[in-house]
Amino acid sequence: MKTSLKFIIIIIIGLQVCLTASDLIINVDGRNTSSLNGQWEYIVDPYDNGYYNYQLVPHTREGYFANRVPENKWDRIEYSFTDAHTLQVPGDWNTQSDQLYLYEGSLWYKKNFNYELKQGKRLFVYFGAVNYLCNIYFNGIPIGNHVGGFTPFNFEITDLVKEKDNLLVLRVNNTRKREGIPTINTDWWNYGGLTRRVELIEMPKTFVQDYSIQLAKGSDNRISGWIQLNGPDQASQNVSIKITELGIEKQFKTDANGLAKIELEASTVLWEPQNPKLYNVIVESESGKVTDAIGFRTIESTEDEILLNGKPLFLRGICIHEEAPIRGGRANRLEDARTLLGWAKEMGCNFVRLAHYPHNEFMTRLADEMGILVWSEIPVYWTVEFDNPDSYANAENQLAENITRDKNRASIILWSVANETPVHETRNRFLKNLVDKARQLDPTRLITAASDKSSTDGYAYNISDPLCEYLDVIGVNEYVGWYDGLPEKCDKVTWTREYKKPVIISETGGGALFGLQGDALTRWSEEYQEDLYKRQIGMLEKVSFLRGTAPWILMDFRSPRRPLYGIQDGWNRKGLISNFGDKKKAFFIMQHWYDKIESEGF
């Protein structure tokens, strides 16, 4: 028995080496997919006995489920799946079961399916996001792991799939970790589970895996980028780009690594909020094609301006968390995106900050369609372990996966590398390296981060975070009138900056419980929030180098840091809209100001 177990472990180790994560397949909606969404069976595993055997020293990955190899026996007498316990995928487990509302730990998911793979085709399993750490097993074989709760990944299962009764099992663990990205303490709910869609992607043996098709930096008529093939015949293959509306059809040849650099001249209608023009772009190889809707625009910055298509721009924005409107829980549906971005448009926004992590792909694709500019962020948030190489590698990987997925979205103009991180040399080096990585991966967009106001002297605020030296646009979070004095303080505050770069107030505001009435000094009343926003506007209108605002936040969202009984009850109440969709008085203050800016300028 011991010899047999040892042999099985050796097999598993070998398989884990061979079955590494595939490079990300982008534009899932343009592929031949089959959905695995729906009801999945689950087992709650607070002691992690499915993964570890704690009776052995040291603890080994020989738990009930961790070593169920080809015999595929995933059910045990005292530890088995049942269709009496199911969770909807995509979805967080917290809002689907009262018993799991506060749960943090391991949970096992199981899905059975049939699949007839066509001759000469390849099959991948794709996950939009899983929070936070997951181990994936397919037909009893461990096929890989992923760390990070907000970015997509996929694995190839071509050689393992069967026509009948395939078994996909995941261990998902959302335990907060000091070395994690994000770290232990955040101001949003730690929703666990398969929070975004799961798809099977069927592809030819050699296929277009990835591509970058954007205007070259500094040019409004030259499209450049690359096409990456994946497969045994990827070298010296003909690939082409076709944009019928522009009369473009041009071929390129891939190199030994399946990469083709592309460059072509094109006279495009430039994408902008007033006219979010998208072109039907076909990327074709010798064995197949993929179609995408892509807009073309330029984005640059000077000492004082953000320039969209060469014209100065004021970002009329709002921050958004990935909280589902009305029903609550993690937002993951197209309808959620339409509601959230629709509210932003109604307020008069041309810009949203998607805080504090990459949001689902519906948000960025719909922003393309609706003409809403986007700040996209990774969860390097507060006091992460800046001296930990593993934490940096994790952050860089999440940055790379985010940029890989969304680099062709015209709406995204800003990649953000951090939010409210404490200033010290180790942190500065950590974030500078992320800035350099972002520019390496995508030289066409601007780089930012949200900093606290760096120093104060009474009513004089100076923006002096040394990170600003490396950024294109400076983000500053400030809560004058809420955490910092009463609203009347806004009337006396002045702002200066150490670095000559355009500034966005990336957070500001205060809390209010919808329907709570009082005077302008009654905390948590709509009148207090309303007065605060009026005074904030008066203060910000005097900041000459201000080029955008993104108040905190569009809608109330769940947060365990907010327990104030009868007011917060586990919700951050700084939303301009309640979690039930009710607009607070401050919503209309921002709406009026943004309408004024749109018609008269800032």
C-alpha positions in Angstrom: 0.0 0.0 0.0 2.8 2.4 0.9 4.6 1.6 -2.4 1.5 2.2 -4.3 0.8 5.6 -2.7 4.4 6.6 -3.3 4.0 5.7 -6.9 0.8 7.7 -7.2 2.5 10.8 -5.7 5.3 10.5 -8.2 2.8 10.4 -11.0 1.1 13.5 -9.7 4.3 15.5 -9.3 5.2 14.6 -12.9 1.8 15.6 -14.2 2.0 19.0 -12.4 5.2 19.7 -14.1 3.8 18.8 -17.5 0.4 20.4 -17.2 1.3 24.0 -16.6 -1.0 26.9 -17.2 -1.5 27.8 -20.8 -0.9 31.4 -21.9 -4.1 33.4 -21.7 -6.5 33.1 -24.6 -8.0 36.6 -25.0 -11.4 37.6 -26.4 -13.3 34.6 -25.1 -16.5 35.9 -26.6 -15.0 35.7 -30.1 -14.2 32.0 -29.7 -16.0 28.7 -30.0 -17.1 28.2 -26.4 -19.3 26.0 -24.3 -20.5 27.3 -21.0 -19.9 25.5 -17.7 -22.0 28.0 -15.8 -24.9 26.9 -13.7 -25.2 24.7 -10.6 -22.0 23.2 -9.2 -22.0 20.8 -6.3 -19.8 21.8 -3.4 -18.3 20.8 0.0 -17.3 23.3 2.6 -13.9 22.3 4.0 -12.9 24.6 6.9 -10.1 22.2 8.1 -8.8 21.7 4.5 -8.9 17.9 5.0 -9.6 17.5 1.3 -6.2 19.0 0.5 -3.9 18.3 3.4 -3.4 15.2 5.6 -2.7 16.8 9.0 -2.1 13.4 10.6 1.3 13.3 8.9 4.3 15.3 9.8 5.1 17.4 7.9 1.6 18.0 6.6 1.3 16.7 3.1 -1.1 17.2 0.2 -2.6 13.8 0.7 -6.0 14.8 1.8 -9.2 13.1 0.8 -9.3 14.8 -2.6 -5.8 16.0 -3.3 -4.5 12.7 -4.6 -7.6 11.2 -6.4 -5.7 10.2 -9.6 -6.9 8.2 -12.6 -9.3 6.0 -10.6 -11.3 9.3 -10.3 -12.9 8.4 -7.0 -13.8 11.8 -5.6 -16.4 10.6 -3.1 -15.7 9.1 0.3 -18.1 7.7 2.9 -17.8 10.7 5.2 -16.7 13.3 2.6 -18.6 13.4 -0.6 -20.4 15.8 -3.1 -24.1 15.7 -3.4 -26.6 17.5 -5.7 -28.4 18.6 -2.5 -25.7 21.2 -2.0 -25.1 23.4 -5.0 -23.9 26.9 -5.8 -24.6 29.0 -8.8 -21.5 29.7 -11.0 -20.6 32.4 -11.6 -21.3 33.7 -8.1 -19.8 34.2 -4.7 -20.6 31.7 -2.0 -21.1 34.4 0.7 -24.5 35.6 -0.6 -25.8 32.2 -1.7 -25.9 30.6 1.7 -26.4 32.2 5.2 -23.9 29.7 6.6 -21.2 30.9 4.2 -21.8 34.7 4.6 -18.7 35.2 6.7 -16.9 32.1 5.6 -13.2 32.3 4.6 -11.3 29.1 3.9 -11.5 26.2 1.4 -14.5 25.1 -0.5 -14.5 22.3 -3.1 -16.5 22.7 -6.4 -17.5 19.8 -8.7 -19.0 19.8 -12.2 -19.7 16.8 -14.5 -20.1 17.3 -18.2 -19.9 15.4 -21.5 -17.9 16.7 -24.4 -17.2 15.3 -27.9 -14.0 16.9 -29.1 -13.7 17.1 -32.8 -10.8 15.5 -34.6 -7.7 17.7 -34.8 -9.1 20.2 -32.2 -7.8 21.3 -28.9 -9.8 22.1 -25.7 -9.1 24.6 -22.9 -11.0 25.3 -19.7 -11.2 29.0 -19.0 -11.9 30.8 -15.7 -12.9 34.5 -15.7 -11.7 34.8 -12.1 -11.6 32.7 -8.9 -11.1 34.2 -5.5 -8.4 33.7 -4.3 -6.3 30.6 -4.6 -7.4 27.6 -6.5 -6.2 24.1 -7.4 -7.8 22.5 -10.5 -8.3 18.8 -11.1 -9.7 17.3 -14.3 -10.7 13.7 -14.4 -8.7 13.0 -11.3 -5.5 14.7 -12.6 -4.2 17.9 -11.0 -3.8 20.2 -14.0 -2.6 23.4 -12.3 -3.1 26.2 -9.8 -3.8 29.9 -9.9 -3.3 32.8 -7.3 -5.2 36.0 -7.6 -8.9 36.7 -7.3 -9.7 39.1 -10.2 -7.9 38.0 -13.4 -8.6 35.2 -15.9 -6.6 32.0 -16.7 -7.0 28.8 -18.7 -5.6 25.3 -18.9 -5.5 22.9 -21.8 -7.3 19.6 -21.3 -7.1 18.2 -24.8 -5.5 14.9 -23.8 -7.7 14.3 -20.8 -11.2 15.1 -22.0 -13.6 12.2 -22.6 -16.9 12.0 -24.4 -18.9 11.1 -21.3 -18.8 12.0 -17.6 -15.9 14.4 -17.4 -15.2 15.6 -13.9 -13.9 19.1 -13.1 -13.1 19.7 -9.4 -11.6 22.9 -7.9 -10.4 23.6 -4.4 -11.0 27.3 -3.9 -9.5 29.1 -0.9 -10.2 32.8 -0.1 -8.2 33.0 3.1 -6.6 36.5 3.4 -2.8 36.3 3.7 -0.3 38.8 4.9 1.8 38.2 1.8 -1.2 38.3 -0.5 -2.2 40.8 -3.1 -4.4 42.3 -1.7 -3.1 41.7 1.8 -5.1 40.9 5.0 -6.9 44.2 5.5 -9.1 45.8 2.8 -12.2 47.9 2.7 -14.4 45.5 0.6 -16.0 42.2 1.0 -13.8 39.1 0.5 -16.3 37.3 -1.8 -15.1 33.7 -2.3 -15.7 31.3 -5.1 -16.0 31.0 -8.8 -17.0 34.6 -9.1 -16.9 34.9 -12.9 -17.8 32.6 -15.8 -16.3 29.2 -16.6 -16.0 28.3 -20.3 -14.7 25.5 -22.5 -12.8 26.8 -25.5 -12.4 24.6 -28.6 -9.6 25.7 -30.9 -7.7 24.4 -33.9 -4.3 22.8 -33.4 -2.7 26.1 -34.2 -4.7 29.2 -33.4 -4.6 33.0 -32.7 -4.1 33.1 -29.0 -3.4 36.7 -28.4 -3.0 40.0 -30.3 -2.4 43.7 -29.7 -4.0 46.1 -32.2 -3.9 49.8 -31.3 -2.7 53.1 -32.6 1.0 53.5 -32.2 1.9 55.9 -29.4 2.0 59.5 -30.7 0.2 58.6 -34.0 -3.4 59.0 -35.0 -3.1 57.1 -38.3 -0.7 54.2 -37.7 -1.9 50.9 -36.3 0.8 48.8 -34.7 1.0 45.7 -32.5 1.4 42.0 -32.9 -0.3 38.6 -33.4 0.7 35.6 -31.3 -0.1 32.0 -32.5 -0.2 28.9 -30.3 0.4 25.4 -31.7 2.7 23.1 -33.6 2.5 25.0 -36.9 2.9 28.5 -35.5 6.3 29.3 -37.2 6.3 30.9 -40.7 2.6 31.0 -41.0 0.6 33.6 -42.8 -1.7 35.8 -40.6 -3.8 38.7 -41.6 -5.7 41.7 -40.2 -9.0 42.7 -42.0 -11.0 45.8 -41.2 -13.6 45.9 -44.0 -15.0 49.3 -43.1 -11.5 50.8 -43.6 -10.7 48.8 -46.7 -7.8 47.1 -44.9 -6.7 43.5 -45.5 -3.0 42.9 -44.9 -0.9 39.8 -44.4 2.1 39.2 -42.1 4.4 36.2 -41.5 5.0 34.8 -38.0 8.6 34.1 -36.7 9.9 30.9 -35.2 8.0 31.7 -32.0 4.7 32.2 -33.7 4.8 36.0 -33.3 4.0 38.5 -36.1 4.7 42.2 -35.7 2.1 44.3 -37.4 2.0 47.9 -38.7 -0.3 49.5 -41.1 -1.6 53.0 -42.1 -5.3 53.7 -41.5 -7.5 56.8 -41.5 -9.9 56.0 -38.6 -12.7 57.8 -36.9 -11.1 58.2 -33.5 -12.9 56.7 -30.5 -14.1 59.3 -27.9 -16.9 59.5 -25.3 -19.0 61.6 -27.6 -18.6 59.1 -30.5 -17.4 55.7 -29.2 -16.6 54.3 -32.7 -15.7 50.6 -32.8 -14.4 48.7 -35.9 -15.0 45.1 -36.7 -11.5 43.7 -36.7 -10.8 40.2 -38.0 -7.6 38.5 -37.1 -7.0 35.4 -39.2 -4.5 32.6 -39.4 -4.3 29.7 -41.8 -6.5 27.6 -39.6 -9.1 30.0 -38.2 -10.0 33.5 -37.3 -11.2 35.6 -34.4 -13.3 38.8 -34.5 -13.1 41.7 -32.1 -14.7 45.2 -31.8 -11.8 47.6 -31.4 -11.7 51.4 -31.1 -8.8 53.6 -32.0 -7.8 56.7 -30.0 -4.6 58.4 -28.7 -4.0 59.2 -25.0 -1.1 61.4 -23.8 -0.2 63.7 -20.9 1.7 66.9 -20.5 2.7 68.9 -17.4 -0.9 70.2 -17.1 -3.1 68.3 -19.4 -4.5 64.9 -20.3 -4.9 64.8 -24.0 -7.5 62.5 -25.7 -6.9 62.5 -29.5 -4.7 65.5 -29.0 -7.4 67.5 -27.2 -7.4 68.5 -23.5 -9.8 66.4 -21.4 -11.4 66.8 -18.0 -12.3 63.5 -16.5 -15.8 63.7 -15.0 -15.7 60.5 -13.0 -16.9 58.2 -10.2 -15.3 55.2 -8.5 -17.1 51.8 -8.7 -16.7 48.6 -6.7 -17.7 45.2 -8.3 -20.8 45.0 -6.1 -24.0 43.9 -7.8 -26.7 46.5 -7.8 -29.9 45.6 -5.9 -29.2 41.9 -5.3 -25.7 42.4 -3.8 -22.8 40.1 -4.0 -20.1 40.1 -6.6 -21.2 41.8 -9.9 -20.7 39.3 -12.7 -23.5 39.8 -15.3 -23.8 42.0 -18.3 -27.0 43.5 -16.7 -24.9 44.5 -13.7 -22.5 46.4 -15.9 -25.3 48.1 -17.8 -26.8 49.3 -14.5 -23.6 50.5 -12.9 -22.2 52.2 -16.0 -25.7 53.5 -16.9 -25.9 55.3 -13.5 -22.5 56.8 -14.1 -23.6 58.1 -17.5 -26.8 59.5 -15.9 -24.6 61.4 -13.4 -22.8 63.0 -16.4 -19.6 60.9 -16.1 -17.2 60.3 -19.0 -14.9 58.4 -16.8 -14.9 55.6 -14.1 -12.3 54.3 -11.7 -12.8 50.6 -11.4 -11.5 50.1 -7.9 -9.5 48.4 -6.4 -8.9 45.4 -8.7 -9.6 44.3 -12.3 -13.4 44.2 -12.8 -15.1 41.6 -15.0 -14.8 41.9 -18.8 -18.4 43.0 -19.2 -17.5 46.3 -17.6 -14.6 47.2 -19.9 -16.2 46.0 -23.1 -19.4 47.9 -22.3 -17.4 51.0 -21.4 -16.0 50.7 -25.0 -19.5 50.7 -26.4 -20.9 53.4 -24.1 -18.0 55.8 -24.5 -16.8 55.8 -20.9 -13.1 56.2 -20.1 -11.6 53.8 -17.6 -9.0 53.7 -14.8 -8.1 50.0 -14.3 -6.3 48.9 -11.2 -4.6 45.9 -9.5 -5.1 45.3 -5.7 -1.8 46.5 -4.4 -3.6 48.1 -1.6 -2.4 49.6 1.7 0.4 47.8 3.5 1.4 44.8 1.4 4.7 43.1 2.0 6.8 45.3 -0.2 10.0 43.5 0.8 8.7 40.1 -0.2 9.8 38.9 -3.6 6.8 36.5 -3.8 4.4 39.4 -3.2 6.0 41.4 -5.9 5.8 38.4 -8.3 2.1 38.0 -7.5 1.4 41.7 -8.1 3.3 41.7 -11.4 1.4 38.6 -12.6 -1.9 40.1 -11.8 -0.8 43.3 -13.6 0.2 41.2 -16.6 -3.0 39.2 -16.7 -5.1 42.4 -16.5 -3.2 44.1 -19.3 -3.3 40.9 -21.4 -7.0 40.7 -21.2 -7.9 44.3 -21.8 -5.1 45.9 -23.8 -7.3 46.2 -26.9 -10.1 48.2 -25.0 -10.1 51.8 -26.2 -11.9 52.9 -23.0 -9.0 52.1 -20.8 -6.6 55.1 -20.6 -5.0 54.5 -17.2 -3.3 51.5 -15.7 -3.1 51.9 -11.9 -0.4 50.1 -9.9 -1.5 50.9 -6.4 -3.9 52.5 -3.9 -3.0 54.4 -0.7 0.3 52.7 0.0 2.6 54.0 2.8 5.6 55.9 1.6 9.1 54.4 2.1 12.0 53.3 0.0 11.1 49.6 -0.3 7.5 50.5 -1.4 8.9 53.1 -3.9 11.1 50.5 -5.5 8.3 47.9 -5.6 5.9 50.3 -7.3 8.5 51.7 -9.7 9.1 48.2 -10.9 5.4 47.7 -11.5 5.3 51.0 -13.4 8.2 49.8 -15.6 6.5 46.5 -16.2 3.2 48.2 -17.2 5.0 50.4 -19.7 6.9 47.3 -21.1 3.6 45.4 -21.6 1.6 48.4 -22.9 3.5 51.6 -24.0 0.3 53.2 -25.4 -1.5 54.1 -22.1 -0.8 56.3 -19.2 0.3 55.0 -15.7 -1.2 56.2 -12.4 -1.7 55.3 -8.8 -3.8 56.6 -6.0 -1.9 58.3 -3.2 -2.9 59.9 0.0 -2.3 63.6 0.2 1.4 63.6 1.0 1.8 66.4 3.5 -0.3 69.1 5.1 0.3 72.4 6.9 -3.0 73.5 8.5 -5.1 74.2 5.4 -2.3 73.9 2.9 -2.1 70.6 1.1 1.0 69.6 -0.9 1.1 66.6 -3.2 4.6 65.2 -2.7 4.6 61.4 -2.9 7.9 60.4 -4.5 6.1 57.8 -6.5 4.6 60.7 -8.6 8.0 61.0 -10.3 7.4 57.8 -12.2 3.7 58.3 -13.1 2.1 60.1 -16.1 -1.0 61.2 -14.1 -1.2 61.6 -10.3 -4.1 60.2 -8.3 -4.8 61.7 -4.9 -7.3 60.4 -2.3 -8.6 63.0 0.1 -11.5 63.1 2.5 -11.6 66.8 3.6 -14.9 67.3 5.4 -15.3 63.7 6.4 -12.2 62.1 8.1 -10.4 65.5 7.9 -12.5 68.1 9.7 -16.0 69.2 9.0 -17.3 70.2 5.5 -16.6 73.9 6.1 -12.9 73.1 6.1 -13.1 72.7 2.3 -13.7 76.5 2.1 -10.2 77.3 3.4 -8.0 74.5 1.8 -5.4 75.2 -0.8 -3.5 72.7 -3.0 0.0 72.6 -4.4 2.1 69.9 -6.1 5.7 68.9 -6.1 5.6 67.2 -9.6 4.3 69.0 -12.7 1.8 66.4 -13.8 -2.0 66.5 -14.2 -3.8 65.5 -11.0 -7.0 63.5 -10.6 -8.8 63.5 -7.2 -9.2 59.7 -7.2 -11.3 59.6 -4.0 -13.3 62.1 -2.0 -16.7 62.1 -0.3 -18.4 61.0 2.9 -21.1 58.6 4.1 -24.9 58.9 4.1 -27.7 56.5 4.8 -30.3 56.9 2.2 -33.5 58.3 3.7 -31.8 59.6 6.9 -32.7 63.3 7.2 -31.0 66.0 9.3 -29.3 69.3 9.0 -25.9 69.9 7.3 -24.0 68.9 10.5 -25.9 65.7 11.2 -23.4 62.9 10.4 -24.8 60.1 8.1 -27.7 62.3 6.9 -28.2 63.0 3.2 -27.9 66.7 4.0 -24.4 66.3 5.5 -23.2 64.4 2.4 -25.0 67.0 0.1 -23.3 69.9 1.9 -19.9 68.2 1.8 -20.1 67.7 -1.9 -21.1 71.3 -2.5 -18.1 72.5 -0.5 -15.8 70.0 -2.2 -16.8 71.3 -5.6 -16.0 74.9 -4.4 -12.5 73.7 -3.2 -11.7 71.7 -6.3 -12.7 74.5 -8.7 -9.8 76.5 -7.4 -7.2 73.8 -8.2 -5.6 74.9 -11.4 -3.8 71.7 -12.2 -6.8 69.4 -11.5 -7.8 67.4 -14.6 -10.4 65.0 -13.2 -12.4 63.8 -10.2 -13.6 60.4 -9.2 -15.6 60.7 -5.9 -16.0 57.7 -3.6 -18.3 56.0 -4.6 -21.1 55.3 -7.1 -23.0 52.8 -4.9 -22.9 51.5 -1.3 -21.0 48.3 -1.0 -20.4 45.6 1.5 -17.4 46.0 3.8 -16.6 44.2 7.1 -14.8 47.3 8.3 -18.1 49.1 8.5 -20.1 47.7 11.5 -21.9 50.8 12.8 -25.2 49.5 13.9 -28.3 51.0 12.3 -26.3 53.0 9.8 -23.6 50.9 8.1 -24.5 47.3 9.2 -21.6 45.9 7.1 -22.0 48.4 4.3 -19.7 51.3 3.3 -22.3 54.1 2.9 -20.3 56.6 0.9 -22.2 55.7 -2.2 -24.1 58.4 -4.1 -26.7 55.6 -4.7 -27.9 53.1 -2.1 -27.4 49.4 -2.6 -31.1 49.3 -3.5 -30.7 51.8 -6.3 -32.0 54.9 -4.5 -30.2 58.1 -5.5 -29.0 60.3 -2.6 -29.1 64.1 -2.7 -25.4 64.3 -3.4 -25.9 62.4 -6.6 -27.7 65.4 -8.1 -25.1 67.8 -6.8 -22.4 65.9 -8.9 -24.8 65.6 -11.8 -25.4 69.3 -11.9 -21.6 70.1 -11.6 -20.7 67.6 -14.4 -23.4 69.0 -16.7 -21.9 72.5 -16.1 -18.4 71.3 -16.8 -19.5 69.5 -20.0 -21.2 72.7 -21.3 -18.8 75.4 -20.0 -15.5 73.6 -19.4 -13.6 73.3 -16.1 
